[in-house]
Amino acid sequence: MLAVALTTACSQSNSTIEKKPAAKQLPNIVILYADDLGAGDLGSFSSRSKIPTPNLDKLASQGLSFTDAHSSSGICSPSRYALLTGQYHWRKFHDIVKAFGDSVFEAEQLTLPEMLQQKGYTTAAIGKWHLGWDWDSIRKQDAPSGAVGPNDFDWNKAIENGPTAHGFDYYFGDNVINFPPYVWIENDRVTQIPDTMVDGTLWKNKEGTMRYREGPMVTGWNPYENIPTTTQKGIDFITQKSKQEQPFFLYFAYPSPHAPIIPNDEFDNTSKAGPYGDLIVETDDSIGKLLAAIDQAGIADNTIIIFSSDNGPENYAYLRDQKFKHWSSYPFRGLKRDTYEGGHRVPMIVRWPNHVQANSQTDELVSQIDLMATIAEIIEFKLPNDAAHDSFNILELWTGESSNSPRRAMVHNTTAGKFAIRSDDWTLIDAPSGNQNGNLTRFNYADWQNRHGYQTDDNQKGQLFDMKNDREQRFNLIEKHPEKARQMRQLLEQIKSQGWSAPRLNK
């Protein structure tokens, strides 16, 4: 999920005989990004939600809610890459970064935090990273190929090509909650020396299953401590940096409600959607604490907050809907990985007092990719032509200067070779089905279809939906409108082949 907080750094100029024009104050930026949270999980987006999210609901009442916002991908690493670069992930890769995987960033590629650094920002990332490091930089020369034991690495060395190599002055997190190494990393070094191998049976999974990838761990490691620990780090960062004149950027990425579903005991039974719902309650509680820190620092009136999620909910949502009557993607079809709406259509909220109208809503088409160009406009940064190739400046939509989004088309993709495209009120899935999850028998998918009135509508020609009249994607119109499908395929191929889609590059 994604939330961004932009906080204006305050300064006072001493009175002089000749007063110079005051320099524009640059806002601080805090991004809060959730993991695998769907549009149907928040009360402010779905009246049917059985999960109390008072802090996010309050945030929505204070800002602008986007009901047609999208992540770049239906899975994790690609969406994060797109958010931080302003570029479709599929121009470079499709899959998640595997355990001990390399960085997805090019050495000279401009990222959002690097852009902000050039405007004088102090930048930090806290929480989930999942965008790769150069683990070979600490691997011992005599370690067997592919070995991932605690003795195969020199833990006293700096881990190269991580967050601090791509625009972040500071990092604290565990990289990925269910990936090795199972240890806190601060900046580019582990805070303790891993001394054993992970044993996932040490921790109770409260819903579903979770495989902790094999690898080194610090004795006493406890994933239940993730949200409390990172939340306090976030509070400390906000408190400290709010006292300086230099603006700051905080990218705060949650591990939740992605599996493992491990809400701390104090949150058990706080929702009516099982442990998954309880984990969202804990996430919402953390967000409330971070927002309270902004209030207490006295910077709330000059803060923009953007909230969103990296993709839709995991497949266990089918079973959850059966058991608790809570559909995490409501009102949409599909889940994580899918090119149906539920895979990538995610909640998004922007709050900016005196700039964004409180308790407002837009159904205009936007993407998380658009954050880079929009923030560039706010901080008066001229993006070079070799950066943010697919990012649209949607600031006027935020502020109400325009009721229309400049973005009229968007490419959806999770799996290589299987694309979809939205163009105004139409969506074409250029594949037989938008289901990218394979066989869903064990999740009782057929039961979900029956209860929600869906028919199997796979078609080798593709799937075409009228989103204005059928946002739930129930009626495949590919046979009725072949010309529309042809036009959309042509647009899809154009966006893919030309290497960019941002209007500023149309010269």
C-alpha positions as a printed NumPy array, in Angstrom:
array([[  0.   ,   0.   ,   0.   ],
       [  1.142,   3.518,  -0.551],
       [  0.855,   6.674,   1.683],
       [  2.914,   9.757,   1.063],
       [  3.182,  12.628,   3.504],
       [  4.582,  15.9  ,   2.26 ],
       [  5.382,  18.261,   5.117],
       [  6.473,  21.833,   4.539],
       [  9.728,  22.75 ,   6.214],
       [  9.335,  26.022,   8.027],
       [ 11.912,  28.783,   8.232],
       [ 12.004,  32.387,   9.3  ],
       [ 14.116,  35.09 ,   7.725],
       [ 15.579,  37.836,   9.856],
       [ 14.192,  41.273,   9.137],
       [ 16.505,  43.456,   7.054],
       [ 16.351,  46.923,   5.577],
       [ 15.777,  45.459,   2.123],
       [ 13.722,  42.295,   2.254],
       [ 14.42 ,  39.746,  -0.442],
       [ 11.563,  37.658,  -1.858],
       [ 11.056,  34.576,   0.316],
       [ 12.235,  31.371,  -1.276],
       [  9.571,  28.779,  -1.914],
       [  9.247,  26.416,   1.036],
       [  9.798,  22.816,   0.073],
       [  7.495,  20.216,   1.594],
       [  8.76 ,  17.207,   3.506],
       [  7.593,  13.905,   2.032],
       [  6.529,  10.719,   3.836],
       [  5.381,   7.709,   1.818],
       [  3.431,   5.012,   3.66 ],
       [  3.024,   1.968,   1.429],
       [  0.955,  -1.072,   2.36 ],
       [  1.442,  -4.579,   0.978],
       [ -1.348,  -6.713,  -0.581],
       [ -4.228,  -4.526,   0.643],
       [ -7.361,  -4.273,  -1.468],
       [ -9.899,  -1.542,  -2.177],
       [-12.555,  -3.517,  -0.298],
       [-10.527,  -3.625,   2.925],
       [-11.016,   0.023,   3.939],
       [-14.238,   1.345,   5.39 ],
       [-13.846,   4.615,   3.51 ],
       [-13.73 ,   2.719,   0.197],
       [-16.231,  -0.045,   0.933],
       [-19.262,   0.111,   3.198],
       [-19.161,  -3.689,   3.198],
       [-15.721,  -3.891,   4.799],
       [-15.611,  -5.813,   8.075],
       [-12.295,  -4.308,   9.113],
       [-12.194,  -1.152,  11.262],
       [ -9.638,   1.318,   9.869],
       [-10.366,   4.517,  11.822],
       [ -7.077,   6.257,  11.039],
       [ -7.272,   5.679,   7.296],
       [-10.971,   6.554,   7.31 ],
       [-10.12 ,   9.819,   9.068],
       [ -7.4  ,  10.454,   6.525],
       [ -9.944,   9.978,   3.726],
       [-12.316,  12.423,   5.412],
       [ -9.529,  15.003,   5.427],
       [ -8.423,  14.552,   1.835],
       [ -9.082,  13.267,  -1.666],
       [ -9.871,   9.605,  -2.321],
       [ -8.992,   8.093,  -5.698],
       [-11.352,   5.273,  -6.638],
       [ -9.614,   4.488,  -9.954],
       [ -5.955,   4.376,  -8.844],
       [ -3.597,   1.605,  -9.954],
       [ -0.258,   0.042,  -9.173],
       [  1.997,  -0.775, -12.099],
       [  1.93 ,  -4.528, -11.408],
       [ -0.117,  -7.157,  -9.636],
       [  2.924,  -8.102,  -7.527],
       [  5.382,  -6.449,  -5.182],
       [  8.847,  -5.551,  -6.5  ],
       [  7.653,  -4.281,  -9.9  ],
       [  5.096,  -1.909,  -8.349],
       [  7.7  ,  -0.491,  -5.95 ],
       [ 10.156,   0.011,  -8.772],
       [  7.543,   1.862, -10.843],
       [  6.557,   4.11 ,  -7.946],
       [ 10.189,   5.077,  -7.255],
       [ 11.141,   5.628, -10.919],
       [  8.004,   6.878, -12.662],
       [  8.377,   4.111, -15.234],
       [  6.406,   0.976, -16.081],
       [  8.16 ,  -2.009, -14.517],
       [  7.663,  -4.187, -17.592],
       [ 10.056,  -2.023, -19.589],
       [ 12.759,  -3.71 , -17.489],
       [ 11.414,  -6.791, -15.654],
       [  8.255,  -8.605, -14.496],
       [  8.933, -10.841, -11.505],
       [  9.639, -10.155,  -7.85 ],
       [ 13.233,  -9.944,  -6.651],
       [ 14.102, -13.371,  -5.294],
       [ 15.953, -14.047,  -2.028],
       [ 19.489, -12.669,  -2.303],
       [ 18.492, -11.097,  -5.648],
       [ 20.331,  -8.244,  -7.357],
       [ 19.162,  -4.636,  -7.445],
       [ 16.572,  -3.759, -10.093],
       [ 17.941,  -0.229, -10.553],
       [ 20.381,   0.909, -13.208],
       [ 23.397,   2.805, -11.902],
       [ 22.49 ,   6.087, -13.645],
       [ 18.706,   5.784, -13.323],
       [ 17.063,   8.741, -11.595],
       [ 14.858,   7.69 ,  -8.691],
       [ 12.339,   9.673,  -6.689],
       [ 14.64 ,   9.991,  -3.643],
       [ 17.581,  11.005,  -5.863],
       [ 15.41 ,  13.71 ,  -7.415],
       [ 14.558,  14.97 ,  -3.944],
       [ 18.194,  14.869,  -2.843],
       [ 18.984,  17.254,  -5.689],
       [ 16.534,  19.701,  -4.123],
       [ 18.214,  19.469,  -0.723],
       [ 16.137,  16.736,   0.922],
       [ 17.27 ,  14.335,   3.613],
       [ 15.888,  10.965,   2.502],
       [ 15.106,   7.735,   4.337],
       [ 13.483,   4.362,   3.677],
       [ 12.075,   2.351,   6.57 ],
       [ 10.535,  -1.111,   6.342],
       [ 10.196,  -3.408,   3.354],
       [ 12.67 ,  -2.908,   0.496],
       [ 12.393,  -5.911,  -1.864],
       [ 14.223,  -4.18 ,  -4.686],
       [ 17.493,  -6.059,  -4.426],
       [ 21.061,  -5.643,  -3.156],
       [ 24.496,  -6.814,  -4.274],
       [ 24.804,  -9.741,  -1.883],
       [ 27.939, -10.944,  -3.661],
       [ 29.689,  -7.913,  -2.187],
       [ 29.654,  -9.665,   1.215],
       [ 29.782, -13.286,   0.057],
       [ 33.011, -15.013,   1.043],
       [ 35.231, -16.009,  -1.85 ],
       [ 35.436, -19.6  ,  -0.677],
       [ 31.654, -19.959,  -0.19 ],
       [ 30.139, -22.698,  -2.385],
       [ 28.09 , -21.404,  -5.306],
       [ 24.521, -20.713,  -4.214],
       [ 25.245, -21.37 ,  -0.541],
       [ 23.213, -19.201,   1.864],
       [ 24.406, -20.302,   5.292],
       [ 25.385, -17.8  ,   7.995],
       [ 29.084, -18.639,   7.49 ],
       [ 28.96 , -17.966,   3.75 ],
       [ 28.921, -14.186,   4.181],
       [ 31.211, -11.607,   5.761],
       [ 28.614,  -9.792,   7.831],
       [ 31.07 ,  -7.067,   8.855],
       [ 31.135,  -5.694,   5.317],
       [ 28.782,  -3.156,   3.778],
       [ 26.081,  -4.637,   1.523],
       [ 26.366,  -2.708,  -1.729],
       [ 23.715,  -1.46 ,  -4.177],
       [ 20.838,  -1.247,  -1.705],
       [ 18.628,   1.717,  -0.721],
       [ 21.537,   4.016,   0.167],
       [ 22.966,   3.523,  -3.34 ],
       [ 19.788,   4.784,  -4.995],
       [ 18.878,   7.989,  -3.236],
       [ 18.23 ,   7.161,   0.39 ],
       [ 20.533,   8.707,   2.988],
       [ 19.235,   6.28 ,   5.596],
       [ 17.635,   2.84 ,   5.626],
       [ 16.281,   0.641,   8.397],
       [ 14.364,  -2.571,   7.838],
       [ 14.537,  -6.3  ,   7.308],
       [ 14.436,  -6.161,   3.494],
       [ 11.524,  -8.664,   3.182],
       [  9.785, -10.216,   6.191],
       [  9.874, -13.794,   4.839],
       [ 13.215, -13.599,   2.978],
       [ 16.731, -14.01 ,   4.37 ],
       [ 18.737, -12.683,   6.008],
       [ 16.454, -12.523,   9.045],
       [ 18.086,  -9.565,  10.745],
       [ 17.645,  -5.801,  10.901],
       [ 19.66 ,  -3.87 ,   8.347],
       [ 20.617,  -0.269,   9.05 ],
       [ 21.899,   1.684,   6.085],
       [ 24.065,  -0.952,   4.365],
       [ 25.061,  -3.166,   7.307],
       [ 23.364,  -5.758,   9.481],
       [ 22.822,  -4.709,  13.107],
       [ 23.702,  -8.208,  14.374],
       [ 25.616, -11.173,  12.972],
       [ 23.303, -13.976,  11.737],
       [ 24.368, -17.159,  13.502],
       [ 21.82 , -19.824,  12.579],
       [ 19.402, -20.911,   9.837],
       [ 15.782, -19.821,   9.792],
       [ 13.188, -22.069,  11.417],
       [  9.713, -20.943,  10.418],
       [  8.106, -23.331,  12.905],
       [  9.201, -20.985,  15.694],
       [  6.356, -18.58 ,  14.913],
       [  2.625, -19.188,  14.778],
       [  0.958, -18.257,  11.511],
       [ -2.564, -17.113,  12.357],
       [ -4.044, -17.511,   8.863],
       [ -3.01 , -19.425,   5.761],
       [  0.503, -20.757,   5.275],
       [  3.864, -19.067,   4.873],
       [  7.179, -20.451,   3.703],
       [ 10.116, -18.552,   5.138],
       [ 12.79 , -18.763,   2.454],
       [ 15.865, -20.682,   3.54 ],
       [ 18.708, -18.575,   4.82 ],
       [ 20.626, -17.121,   7.77 ],
       [ 18.923, -15.714,  10.854],
       [ 19.861, -14.025,  14.099],
       [ 19.034, -16.169,  17.124],
       [ 15.92 , -14.752,  18.748],
       [ 14.558, -13.187,  15.556],
       [ 10.819, -12.554,  15.782],
       [  8.795, -11.31 ,  12.782],
       [  5.997, -10.228,  15.148],
       [  8.282,  -7.345,  16.142],
       [  8.367,  -5.928,  12.6  ],
       [  5.556,  -3.37 ,  12.684],
       [  6.178,  -2.148,  16.27 ],
       [  9.913,  -1.712,  15.596],
       [  9.642,   0.044,  12.244],
       [  6.798,   2.242,  13.506],
       [  8.988,   3.551,  16.321],
       [ 11.818,   4.156,  13.846],
       [  9.388,   6.151,  11.711],
       [  8.214,   8.198,  14.684],
       [ 11.805,   8.92 ,  15.685],
       [ 12.712,  10.011,  12.155],
       [  9.717,  12.35 ,  11.851],
       [ 10.348,  13.844,  15.277],
       [ 14.048,  14.443,  14.64 ],
       [ 13.836,  15.724,  11.084],
       [ 10.891,  18.044,  11.733],
       [ 13.25 ,  20.164,  13.818],
       [ 15.625,  20.908,  10.955],
       [ 15.228,  23.484,   8.207],
       [ 16.23 ,  20.992,   5.54 ],
       [ 13.183,  19.164,   4.101],
       [ 12.977,  15.403,   4.474],
       [ 11.583,  12.454,   2.568],
       [ 10.501,   9.27 ,   4.339],
       [  9.465,   6.208,   2.342],
       [  7.759,   3.931,   4.871],
       [  6.84 ,   0.521,   3.441],
       [  4.781,  -1.962,   5.458],
       [  5.092,  -5.763,   5.28 ],
       [  1.346,  -6.032,   5.825],
       [ -1.204,  -7.347,   5.244],
       [  1.04 ,  -9.574,   3.095],
       [  1.666, -13.038,   4.539],
       [  2.758, -14.116,   7.069],
       [ -0.543, -13.163,   8.664],
       [  0.834, -12.431,  12.12 ],
       [ -1.044,  -9.652,  13.92 ],
       [  0.269,  -9.14 ,  17.42 ],
       [ -1.933, -10.663,  20.117],
       [ -3.368,  -7.326,  21.233],
       [ -5.049,  -7.048,  17.819],
       [ -6.609, -10.523,  17.793],
       [-10.361, -10.432,  17.04 ],
       [-10.372,  -6.674,  16.472],
       [-11.957,  -7.21 ,  13.044],
       [-14.707,  -9.416,  11.674],
       [-12.518, -10.701,   8.851],
       [-10.207, -13.056,  10.723],
       [ -6.468, -12.606,  11.384],
       [ -5.989, -10.891,   8.014],
       [ -8.414,  -8.211,   9.103],
       [ -6.701,  -8.   ,  12.496],
       [ -3.362,  -7.413,  10.749],
       [ -4.901,  -4.534,   8.81 ],
       [ -6.148,  -3.113,  12.124],
       [ -2.563,  -3.249,  13.409],
       [ -1.338,  -1.555,  10.212],
       [ -3.956,   1.16 ,  10.584],
       [ -2.91 ,   1.614,  14.221],
       [  0.705,   2.118,  13.098],
       [ -0.372,   4.671,  10.509],
       [ -2.259,   6.505,  13.242],
       [  0.911,   6.695,  15.336],
       [  2.96 ,   8.057,  12.444],
       [  0.309,  10.673,  11.686],
       [  0.18 ,  11.577,  15.373],
       [  3.937,  12.15 ,  15.27 ],
       [  3.4  ,  14.605,  12.413],
       [  0.686,  16.366,  14.454],
       [  2.862,  16.516,  17.546],
       [  5.744,  17.924,  15.525],
       [  3.477,  20.81 ,  14.527],
       [  3.76 ,  20.195,  10.783],
       [  0.358,  18.66 ,   9.97 ],
       [ -1.037,  21.781,   8.299],
       [  1.801,  21.706,   5.794],
       [  1.733,  17.983,   5.116],
       [  0.579,  16.092,   2.062],
       [ -0.276,  12.467,   2.775],
       [ -0.739,   9.879,   0.062],
       [ -1.825,   6.368,   0.941],
       [ -1.934,   3.329,  -1.337],
       [ -1.031,  -0.358,  -1.71 ],
       [  1.433,  -2.179,  -3.962],
       [ -1.185,  -4.535,  -5.441],
       [ -4.36 ,  -6.428,  -4.639],
       [ -4.919,  -9.076,  -1.929],
       [ -3.517, -12.606,  -1.949],
       [ -5.548, -15.683,  -3.033],
       [ -6.659, -16.464,   0.521],
       [ -9.19 , -13.673,  -0.028],
       [-11.418, -16.238,  -1.787],
       [-11.582, -18.375,   1.359],
       [-11.951, -15.291,   3.548],
       [-14.935, -14.162,   1.521],
       [-16.487, -17.601,   1.905],
       [-15.948, -17.68 ,   5.676],
       [-16.42 , -14.053,   6.728],
       [-18.356, -12.552,   3.778],
       [-15.572,  -9.99 ,   3.344],
       [-14.369,  -9.513,  -0.241],
       [-11.041,  -7.68 ,  -0.123],
       [-11.219,  -6.542,  -3.766],
       [-14.824,  -5.309,  -3.589],
       [-16.383,  -4.363,  -5.912],
       [-13.848,  -5.685,  -8.401],
       [-12.944,  -9.013,  -9.927],
       [ -9.533, -10.539,  -9.368],
       [ -6.739, -10.577,  -6.82 ],
       [ -2.977, -10.191,  -6.593],
       [ -1.184, -11.12 ,  -9.867],
       [ -4.358, -10.811, -11.943],
       [ -4.8  ,  -8.326, -14.779],
       [ -8.429,  -8.074, -13.706],
       [ -9.056,  -4.88 , -11.719],
       [ -8.636,  -6.518,  -8.321],
       [ -4.986,  -7.266,  -9.061],
       [ -3.875,  -3.654,  -9.442],
       [ -6.751,  -1.276,  -8.647],
       [ -5.886,  -0.127,  -5.155],
       [ -7.046,   2.461,  -2.633],
       [ -5.29 ,   5.816,  -2.739],
       [ -5.774,   8.896,  -0.586],
       [ -4.171,  12.345,  -0.726],
       [ -4.432,  14.878,   2.086],
       [ -2.971,  18.37 ,   1.735],
       [ -4.67 ,  21.063,   3.868],
       [ -5.463,  24.283,   2.004],
       [ -4.635,  22.622,  -1.324],
       [ -6.711,  19.439,  -1.542],
       [-10.408,  19.572,  -0.669],
       [-11.28 ,  17.545,   2.407],
       [-13.745,  14.669,   2.182],
       [-13.631,  14.656,  -1.615],
       [-13.468,  11.878,  -4.179],
       [-12.502,  11.411,  -7.812],
       [-13.071,   8.501, -10.164],
       [-10.462,   9.749, -12.64 ],
       [ -7.796,   7.33 , -13.863],
       [ -4.431,   7.672, -12.069],
       [ -1.379,   5.549, -11.364],
       [  1.229,   5.349,  -8.632],
       [  3.697,   5.932, -11.467],
       [  2.334,   9.497, -11.604],
       [  3.729,  10.398,  -8.191],
       [  7.191,  11.208,  -9.543],
       [  6.069,  13.804, -12.1  ],
       [  3.519,  15.247,  -9.675],
       [  6.076,  15.665,  -6.885],
       [  8.55 ,  17.084,  -9.419],
       [  5.971,  19.77 , -10.199],
       [  5.506,  20.539,  -6.498],
       [  9.225,  20.965,  -5.832],
       [  9.872,  22.677,  -9.186],
       [ 12.227,  20.013, -10.493],
       [ 12.618,  19.675, -14.25 ],
       [ 12.646,  15.992, -15.078],
       [ 15.231,  15.014, -17.689],
       [ 14.078,  13.202, -20.811],
       [ 15.771,   9.973, -19.738],
       [ 13.732,   9.682, -16.505],
       [ 10.141,   8.999, -15.404],
       [  9.144,   7.895, -18.914],
       [  5.567,   7.029, -17.954],
       [  4.78 ,   9.519, -15.164],
       [  1.953,  12.03 , -15.619],
       [  1.743,  15.267, -13.642],
       [ -1.686,  15.057, -11.94 ],
       [ -1.218,  17.981,  -9.517],
       [ -4.165,  19.919, -10.946],
       [ -6.408,  16.933, -10.231],
       [ -5.158,  16.939,  -6.627],
       [ -5.825,  20.633,  -6.129],
       [ -9.11 ,  20.781,  -8.01 ],
       [ -7.808,  23.127, -10.697],
       [ -8.948,  20.421, -13.085],
       [-11.575,  17.724, -12.647],
       [ -9.963,  15.609, -15.357],
       [ -6.863,  13.446, -15.192],
       [ -4.361,  13.967, -18.009],
       [ -3.889,  10.187, -18.033],
       [ -6.24 ,   8.593, -20.536],
       [ -4.528,   5.217, -20.872],
       [ -2.653,   2.773, -18.666],
       [ -0.948,  -0.564, -19.277],
       [ -1.565,  -3.378, -16.777],
       [  0.861,  -6.28 , -16.489],
       [  2.126,  -8.911, -14.084],
       [  3.37 , -11.832, -16.179],
       [  5.694, -11.554, -19.178],
       [  3.722, -11.659, -22.398],
       [  0.324, -11.118, -20.762],
       [ -0.751,  -7.498, -20.922],
       [ -3.924,  -5.482, -20.504],
       [ -4.629,  -1.871, -21.35 ],
       [ -7.128,   0.655, -20.076],
       [ -8.117,   3.431, -22.463],
       [-10.742,   5.856, -21.197],
       [-13.801,   3.703, -20.4  ],
       [-12.533,   0.467, -21.927],
       [-10.187,  -2.28 , -20.746],
       [ -8.692,  -4.89 , -23.062],
       [ -7.045,  -7.956, -21.575],
       [ -4.786,  -9.136, -24.387],
       [ -4.845, -12.732, -23.18 ],
       [ -7.522, -15.428, -22.912],
       [ -8.128, -14.549, -19.249],
       [ -7.241, -11.936, -16.647],
       [ -6.602, -14.73 , -14.151],
       [ -2.827, -14.932, -13.641],
       [ -3.028, -17.227, -10.599],
       [ -3.449, -20.541, -12.409],
       [ -5.487, -23.326, -10.817],
       [ -7.543, -21.863,  -7.968],
       [ -9.295, -25.074,  -6.94 ],
       [ -7.771, -25.11 ,  -3.461],
       [ -9.158, -21.622,  -2.867],
       [-12.716, -22.702,  -3.795],
       [-12.766, -20.299,  -6.724],
       [-15.785, -21.972,  -8.305],
       [-17.76 , -21.307,  -5.127],
       [-16.74 , -17.634,  -5.259],
       [-17.877, -17.423,  -8.887],
       [-21.263, -18.92 ,  -8.041],
       [-21.865, -16.672,  -5.039],
       [-20.886, -13.529,  -6.945],
       [-22.61 , -14.426, -10.201],
       [-19.559, -14.731, -12.487],
       [-19.318, -17.027, -15.478],
       [-16.089, -18.429, -16.904],
       [-15.547, -16.171, -19.919],
       [-12.072, -17.08 , -21.188],
       [-11.657, -16.316, -24.877],
       [ -8.626, -16.86 , -27.09 ],
       [ -9.343, -13.507, -28.722],
       [ -8.982, -11.747, -25.377],
       [-11.363,  -9.985, -23.019],
       [-12.908,  -6.557, -23.561],
       [-14.837,  -4.704, -20.842],
       [-16.885,  -1.498, -20.795],
       [-15.61 ,  -0.032, -17.516],
       [-18.174,   2.765, -17.394],
       [-21.087,   0.341, -17.269],
       [-19.32 ,  -2.808, -16.062],
       [-16.536,  -1.973, -13.633],
       [-16.976,  -5.449, -12.095],
       [-15.895,  -6.945, -15.441],
       [-18.77 ,  -9.392, -15.797],
       [-19.43 ,  -9.109, -19.529],
       [-16.736,  -9.873, -22.081],
       [-17.562,  -7.825, -25.192],
       [-14.66 ,  -8.972, -27.356],
       [-17.01 , -10.611, -29.911],
       [-19.323,  -7.572, -30.103],
       [-16.639,  -4.915, -30.529],
       [-13.715,  -6.357, -32.517],
       [-12.765,  -2.934, -33.899],
       [-12.471,  -1.443, -30.427],
       [-10.257,  -4.379, -29.427],
       [ -8.095,  -3.831, -32.53 ],
       [ -7.649,  -0.128, -31.739],
       [ -6.68 ,  -0.89 , -28.161],
       [ -4.143,  -3.504, -29.195],
       [ -2.637,  -0.935, -31.52 ],
       [ -2.372,   1.584, -28.657],
       [ -0.863,  -1.064, -26.381],
       [  1.818,  -1.926, -28.929],
       [  2.56 ,   1.762, -29.48 ],
       [  3.137,   2.414, -25.76 ],
       [  5.274,  -0.715, -25.47 ],
       [  7.423,  -0.025, -28.521],
       [  8.035,   3.726, -28.224],
       [  9.598,   3.411, -24.77 ],
       [  7.607,   6.165, -23.089],
       [  4.048,   7.386, -22.505],
       [  4.466,  10.614, -20.505],
       [  3.095,  13.605, -22.463],
       [  6.149,  15.81 , -21.69 ],
       [  8.2  ,  13.426, -23.881],
       [  5.866,  13.797, -26.88 ],
       [  8.022,  16.145, -28.918]])
